[in-house]
Structure formats: C-alpha cells, structure tokens
Amino acid sequence: MTAAAVRPFEEDDLPGAASALVEVHRSDGYPVEGVEDPRAWVRSDGVVAAWVAEAEGRIVGHVAVMRPQGEDAVSIWIEQSGDDLSGIAVLARLFVVQFARKYALGRTLTEAAMAYGRDHGLRLVLDVMSKDTAAIRLYERLGWRKIGETAHTFGSGQTITALCYVAPA
Ligand SMILES: CC(C)(COP(=O)(O)OP(=O)(O)OC[C@H]1O[C@@H](n2cnc3c(N)ncnc32)[C@H](O)[C@@H]1OP(=O)(O)O)[C@@H](O)C(=O)NCCC(=O)NCCS
C-alpha cells in the first residue's frame, strides 16, 4: 500500500467516505443497521469532529467524535462516574476498508479522536458490537476500559450484544 495518512475530514471527502462505508458494510456487516443512506450516516448532525484515512488516492477509513445520542455507554458512564452529560462525547463511525487494514490506520484514527477529547475536556465513551473483535482489541490496546454490556436493538426488533467502553482519563 502506498503512503497512508490520517487527517481531518473535509466536505469533499464525503463521497469517498460513503463508498468506503458501503465496502465495510459488505465485508463486515458494520454498521448492523445497514447503510441505506451512507452519506447521511457519515455526516450526521451529531458529528462534532471527524477524520479520514487516505491511501492509494482514496478514502480508506473514517472516525468521528459525536454528541451523545442515547448510547448505552453514555448512561452507564454517567451512572458510574457522576459526570455531566456536557462533558461526554462518543467515539463513533470508526471503519477502515479491508485492503488497508493492519497498517495502524484504525489506531491512528482512534488516537486522533482521543486527542480531540483530551483537548476539549470531553470524556469519550463508545458502544461496540461484541462481534467486532478487531475493534475491541484496538480499543483495549489503547487503554479503553469496559464499563458494561447491553443488548443493542436494531431493525425489526433484532438484538445483538454490545459492549460499552470509556477512554482513559
Ligand atoms: C476495527 C478496524 C477499524 C481496525 O482497523 P485497522 O486499520 O486494521 O487497525 P490497526 O491496523 O490499528 O490494528 C489492527 C491490527 O493490525 C495490527 N497492526 C497494526 N500495524 C501493523 C503492522 N505494521 N504490521 C503488522 N500488524 C499491524 C494491530 O496490532 C492489530 O492487530 P490485532 O488484529 O491482532 O489486534 C477495522 O478492523 C474495521 O473497520 N472493522 C470493521 C468496522 C468496525 O468494527 N468498527 C468498529 C465500530 S465500534
């Protein structure tokens, strides 16, 4: 793979990020909800900051920091820590297409989001489906701590186990 880089998301990245998402959904079933409108899913209202990974002249990865939107990890963390909702943000929409994996792009994207959280006084939390084992290994390697386990409901009443994590302080 040619030189890869992680940088802040720019509006022109939207089509490339949406295509990468469709590819990841096909290979990994992420996100479980499906990708009916991939552009809207990438660029949803809750996004406060986002980054992309670029390689081979295209977008191959993405991550976002988002305002809380009812994630289980948020309520669990508030209950455990007593933190105020205003001091919490959610790491979400992390994906790297298959051919670009295992080059530390997932780690670099996650570290960019974590640095943003630190710089803005936001404690990051996330929900991850228990089936997404590469992501779970990545978060744990970077010091994220499991704070709970829930049943994530999607589609027409299907459920899947989700794990909730908090970033290191
Ligand atoms: C999770 C995900 C983003 C990781 O992306 P990635 O770019 O492969 O991540 P990294 O390269 O940082 O780490 C992946 C593995 O490569 C290894 N690696 C990193 N650089 C390496 C290198 N230069 N040489 C060899 N191995 C390397 C890491 O140690 C890690 O090993 P592990 O799988 O045994 O834990 C990717 O697998 C993905 O998109 N999955 C589907 C979507 C998903 O689950 N998203 C999570 C939503 S919560």
The ligand as an SDF file (V2000), in Angstrom:
LIG
                    3D

 48 50  0  0  0  0  0  0  0  0999 V2000
  -11.5280   -2.0200   13.7220 C   0  0  0  0  0  0  0  0  0  0  0  0
  -10.8210   -1.5340   12.4870 C   0  0  0  0  0  0  0  0  0  0  0  0
  -11.1740   -0.0630   12.2550 C   0  0  0  0  0  0  0  0  0  0  0  0
   -9.3080   -1.6510   12.6930 C   0  0  0  0  0  0  0  0  0  0  0  0
   -8.6530   -1.0380   11.5800 O   0  0  0  0  0  0  0  0  0  0  0  0
   -7.0990   -1.2960   11.2610 P   0  0  0  0  0  0  0  0  0  0  0  0
   -6.6480   -0.1720   10.4090 O   0  0  0  0  0  0  0  0  0  0  0  0
   -6.8810   -2.6630   10.7720 O   0  0  0  0  0  0  0  0  0  0  0  0
   -6.4610   -1.1430   12.7450 O   0  0  0  0  0  0  0  0  0  0  0  0
   -4.9260   -1.2870   13.1600 P   0  0  0  0  0  0  0  0  0  0  0  0
   -4.0830   -1.5210   11.9580 O   0  0  0  0  0  0  0  0  0  0  0  0
   -4.5910   -0.1400   14.0420 O   0  0  0  0  0  0  0  0  0  0  0  0
   -4.9390   -2.6130   14.0620 O   0  0  0  0  0  0  0  0  0  0  0  0
   -5.4110   -3.8290   13.5290 C   0  0  0  0  0  0  0  0  0  0  0  0
   -4.3930   -4.9610   13.7280 C   0  0  0  0  0  0  0  0  0  0  0  0
   -3.2460   -4.7650   12.9080 O   0  0  0  0  0  0  0  0  0  0  0  0
   -2.0640   -4.8480   13.6840 C   0  0  0  0  0  0  0  0  0  0  0  0
   -1.0480   -3.9770   13.0440 N   0  0  0  0  0  0  0  0  0  0  0  0
   -1.0290   -2.6340   13.0080 C   0  0  0  0  0  0  0  0  0  0  0  0
    0.0660   -2.2150   12.3290 N   0  0  0  0  0  0  0  0  0  0  0  0
    0.7110   -3.3230   11.9160 C   0  0  0  0  0  0  0  0  0  0  0  0
    1.9000   -3.5380   11.1550 C   0  0  0  0  0  0  0  0  0  0  0  0
    2.6230   -2.5160   10.6840 N   0  0  0  0  0  0  0  0  0  0  0  0
    2.2560   -4.8180   10.9140 N   0  0  0  0  0  0  0  0  0  0  0  0
    1.5440   -5.8570   11.3820 C   0  0  0  0  0  0  0  0  0  0  0  0
    0.3860   -5.7130   12.0970 N   0  0  0  0  0  0  0  0  0  0  0  0
   -0.0050   -4.4580   12.3580 C   0  0  0  0  0  0  0  0  0  0  0  0
   -2.5030   -4.3900   15.0580 C   0  0  0  0  0  0  0  0  0  0  0  0
   -1.6440   -4.8180   16.0680 O   0  0  0  0  0  0  0  0  0  0  0  0
   -3.8600   -5.0670   15.1430 C   0  0  0  0  0  0  0  0  0  0  0  0
   -3.6850   -6.4330   15.4680 O   0  0  0  0  0  0  0  0  0  0  0  0
   -4.8720   -7.3630   16.0470 P   0  0  0  0  0  0  0  0  0  0  0  0
   -5.9180   -7.5000   14.9720 O   0  0  0  0  0  0  0  0  0  0  0  0
   -4.2020   -8.6560   16.3470 O   0  0  0  0  0  0  0  0  0  0  0  0
   -5.4310   -6.6950   17.2470 O   0  0  0  0  0  0  0  0  0  0  0  0
  -11.2230   -2.3870   11.2430 C   0  0  0  0  0  0  0  0  0  0  0  0
  -10.9450   -3.7490   11.5210 O   0  0  0  0  0  0  0  0  0  0  0  0
  -12.6680   -2.2420   10.8210 C   0  0  0  0  0  0  0  0  0  0  0  0
  -13.0180   -1.3140   10.0940 O   0  0  0  0  0  0  0  0  0  0  0  0
  -13.5750   -3.1640   11.2610 N   0  0  0  0  0  0  0  0  0  0  0  0
  -14.9740   -3.1410   10.8570 C   0  0  0  0  0  0  0  0  0  0  0  0
  -15.7310   -1.9640   11.4100 C   0  0  0  0  0  0  0  0  0  0  0  0
  -15.7950   -1.9540   12.9280 C   0  0  0  0  0  0  0  0  0  0  0  0
  -15.8560   -2.9860   13.5890 O   0  0  0  0  0  0  0  0  0  0  0  0
  -15.7980   -0.7400   13.5090 N   0  0  0  0  0  0  0  0  0  0  0  0
  -15.8610   -0.5550   14.9450 C   0  0  0  0  0  0  0  0  0  0  0  0
  -17.0600    0.2200   15.3070 C   0  0  0  0  0  0  0  0  0  0  0  0
  -17.2790    0.4370   17.0570 S   0  0  0  0  0  0  0  0  0  0  0  0
  1  2  1  0
  2  3  1  0
  2  4  1  0
  2 36  1  0
  4  5  1  0
  5  6  1  0
  6  7  2  0
  6  8  1  0
  6  9  1  0
  9 10  1  0
 10 11  2  0
 10 12  1  0
 10 13  1  0
 13 14  1  0
 14 15  1  0
 15 16  1  0
 15 30  1  0
 16 17  1  0
 17 18  1  0
 17 28  1  0
 18 19  1  0
 18 27  1  0
 19 20  2  0
 20 21  1  0
 21 22  1  0
 21 27  2  0
 22 23  1  0
 22 24  2  0
 24 25  1  0
 25 26  2  0
 26 27  1  0
 28 29  1  0
 28 30  1  0
 30 31  1  0
 31 32  1  0
 32 33  2  0
 32 34  1  0
 32 35  1  0
 36 37  1  0
 36 38  1  0
 38 39  2  0
 38 40  1  0
 40 41  1  0
 41 42  1  0
 42 43  1  0
 43 44  2  0
 43 45  1  0
 45 46  1  0
 46 47  1  0
 47 48  1  0
M  END
$$$$
